[in-house]
Amino acid sequence: MLEQIIPQNSIDAVEKIISCNNKFVILSHKNPDGDALGSSLALYHYIKNRGKNVQVVLPNPYPDFLAWLPGADDVLLYENDREKVCEAVSGADAFFCLDFNTLSRIGDVGEVVAQSDAPKILVDHHPFPTDEFVVKISFPEACSTSELVYRLIEMLSGDVAVSYEMAQCVYTGMMTDTGAFAYASARKDIYLIIAALLDKGIDKDLIYRKVFYTYSMSRMRLMGYVMYRKLKVYKQFNAALLTLEHDELMRFYAVKGDTEGLVNQPLQIKGMRFSCFLREEQPGKINVSLRSVDDFPCNEVAAEFFNGGGHKNASGGELHCSMAEAVELFGKAIKKFRKQLTE
């Protein structure tokens, strides 16, 4: 039996909102990953199966290697179709906010959602949620938001309500947010949930291949280039830095998702505790990905230096500056956190 980590009064509040309303919008964060899309689509199928009108809205596209997830074709992207998104948001009776802890994490669409008086329900595993939500299902110890969505569905309607499609989505979210269960996955309940998902008929090996073994040749060449040319190791700080400028991304015909996971690679070097990846999505706009091991708090680095946040070992942020200025900020960060990196 799973430990009950979601309070019963939160379950009751969510059930009342679903029962008493008809139109729902599910939201997740910018640059959606496997957990953002997986948790959103799992909840989408559940609400849809209850005979309700439901729409998933994302700020911008998800990676190509997630396009196979059931329901992915039904997702509305604010970046591509603002009019339809605004129509869905304005007509929503309630919002489910998944895998982010504040509306600012969903970019411009967050400003549109903030104008609505419809209740907002948070389901998330990031620390320090803000006060915009009428129901907060927040558990930072969870391996993923997908884990929490499975628990929510199971408590609302029992495991019988979890369909094969939902199971695929939940497993994908749990797998991708733990590096295929290599980190943030020590709690035994995670494996009880996996067992329940396997009982639904999912093929976990096939899911792994669909997510991790579907990259293009250009992605492989890009990986080699980054590791050979763009990796800089700061041995005295147990830290590493990867950088990719916009023209380099264009040179390798990089598509959404081609740089996924690159930030993890330097942590395979003996002694490395902290890895930073600076990716210039467009001139003057830099996406920051941070990863760490052990107790080094990369979320604190993200908050102080990179306008971001996240988990202790996996965080991110965004900068509006040149690559040279971003690299300079990284240098200041590792100097500030030198003691924690080397102790």
KABEL-V124906 format. One line per field, one symbol per residue. psi: psi as a letter, one per 20 degrees, with the letter a starting at -180 (. if undefined). A space follows every 50 residues. Layout:
psi=???
This chain:
psi=pqpoipqhhggggggggghirhpqppqrrqlpahgggggghghghghgij krpqpppqhrqrqhijiippihiippphhhmhghghggghjphqppopkq jqhiijbhhhhghhiqiqqpppoqjqrlqakiphponpnhiqhrhhghgg ggghhgjrhhiorgggggggggggghijllkirkkiphhghhggghhhhi jqnhhggghhgikkqrhhgghggggghghjpppnhiilqqppqprghggh hjlprpihjpihhhghiippipipppooonhqpiopppppqrrcjpnihh gghhhkkbabrgiorrapqnarhghghgggghghghjgghhi.
